[in-house]
């Protein structure tokens, strides 16, 4: 059946100025886009007067590969569809649901403690196995990165030492296998076990695979703040900039597609790093490195509760943690770091830590401390221990609206994303609900890039970066992934209410999955497809 969307304001994903026109599509492909509207060519005509039409939004940094293999995918994808997303690039931060070997003794280490193979249709070691399981068996389209953490864990578990030559080759072979099968690139997670144990020489070999196959290397850097627990020195060059120096060393002398993930500046003392951060990207691009970064429109971030805990303390036994010297040493650290970082317990909200701690969900650590009648550091340690050091927190001071505004117009900011997923329990990440409408909202209020560029960074620019063939544009021959929104509602919307605003219709591969508020629950069972790259 041929469907005509007429009289909408067309943003085609190129960044060009919009115009009032029509989109004609049949089955899963766009037949025509333009200012005319030949209704006689259509079996169904939908009048979109007063509404805007864009390519389906692409979330360029996602972890929803772990949720595409769930037995029931609806609750994990519905919030993203309702904010206009049709496609994900998943497997980020080195933690992909693929990239290991079937016979690995360390499959339990894949997921880095953040993600697990619970309530899934199975475990799928390779890209091909995963693709066969989820293609047309999930709500949205998905391209998949293969993760360095997953491959390294498969070979050696959480081994902190340098890999043997044999282990290293096995790890590289796993990632190359997935690239050959259609993975969109390789991801690094240099804050996560076991990625944090990789040295520069190991990372250069991983990067060489991306150069060989002309795919991006996406990177969760080793530090995103002035001071981080991965570096022993508290003073001197900003740890965020040191981590970026490391990536420059990895990419130097190549044309690597280096994609720096979620460019945030955690702690007020880090906010001044943006100028040099951008200068380093300009330098890399001038040298032929295809470097860029991505952002979300959030000043809060989600992480594990131990993100502000030094690794030496985590490694101690329960008995050793109780020793006075170690307690004093940790408390001295917790006193010094906020002063150096501009971030501390007043900015940490407890999100989840298990059934025993539900009464503290949504509360700031400082308020929990008052409730308990203890100091914030003691409340924090209590939450860590009671959650078995696996609790979840939402943290402030990740960035500011002013920094985000500057980043949106930076040519090195290649696309926008969410870095969000639906958790089983506790306080959810706001980005699951309205991060892309917020970008549009800010643009319409003059607090971001132009609207054509904003739409491009949520569609065509992301498709270009990851070589998502025939996605990201409203063009003849492209897949009919389409998002319809109302600009007046976007401008007047109130963000951060755990719900979207302004989205009127979402079409995935030619199937309308959202019409107004109505989600087609039957259609989303099969509407999403795997995107093979290369």
Helices and strands as residue ranges (DSSP letters): E 2-11, E 19-26, E 29-34, G 39-41, E 44-47, E 52-55, E 57-59, H 65-68, H 74-81, E 85-90, G 107-109, H 127-134, E 141-144, E 146-147, H 148-156, H 165-181, E 185-189, G 195-197, H 200-213, E 216-220, H 239-251, E 258-260, G 268-273, H 274-286, E 292-295, E 301-304, G 305-308, H 311-314, H 318-321, H 324-341, G 345-347, E 348-352, G 355-360, H 365-372, H 376-386, E 392-395, H 401-408, E 413-416, H 431-444, H 451-457, H 460-466, E 482-485, H 487-492, E 503-508, E 511-515, E 518-519, G 523-525
